[in-house]
């Protein structure tokens, strides 16, 4: 996530959607993660 300029997190009940965008608003990644793994995903 070092090149990620914008991070969006959809805070659903059990499964979260994480989307990272670069400076040109192009999608770098779009992942699903659980509540337990959210912090690990954001820090990587």
SVG drawing of the C-alpha trace seen along z (x, -y; Angstrom):
<svg xmlns="http://www.w3.org/2000/svg" viewBox="-23 -12 28 25">
<polyline fill="none" stroke="black" stroke-width="0.4" points="0.0,0.0 3.0,-2.3 1.8,-3.7 -1.8,-4.0 -3.0,-7.6 -6.6,-6.8 -7.9,-3.9 -11.6,-3.2 -13.1,-0.7 -16.7,0.5 -17.5,1.3 -20.1,4.1 -21.0,6.4 -18.7,9.4 -16.7,9.0 -15.1,5.7 -14.2,4.5 -10.9,2.6 -10.1,0.6 -6.9,-1.3 -6.5,-4.0 -3.4,-5.8 -2.9,-9.5 -4.8,-9.2 -7.7,-7.4 -6.9,-4.1 -7.6,-1.0 -4.5,0.6 -6.3,3.4 -9.8,4.4 -10.0,7.0 -12.4,8.6 -11.3,9.2 -12.8,10.2 -13.0,8.1 -10.2,10.1 -7.8,9.5 -8.6,5.9 -5.7,4.4 -3.2,6.8 -4.5,6.0 -4.3,2.2 -0.7,2.4 0.6,4.5"/>
</svg>
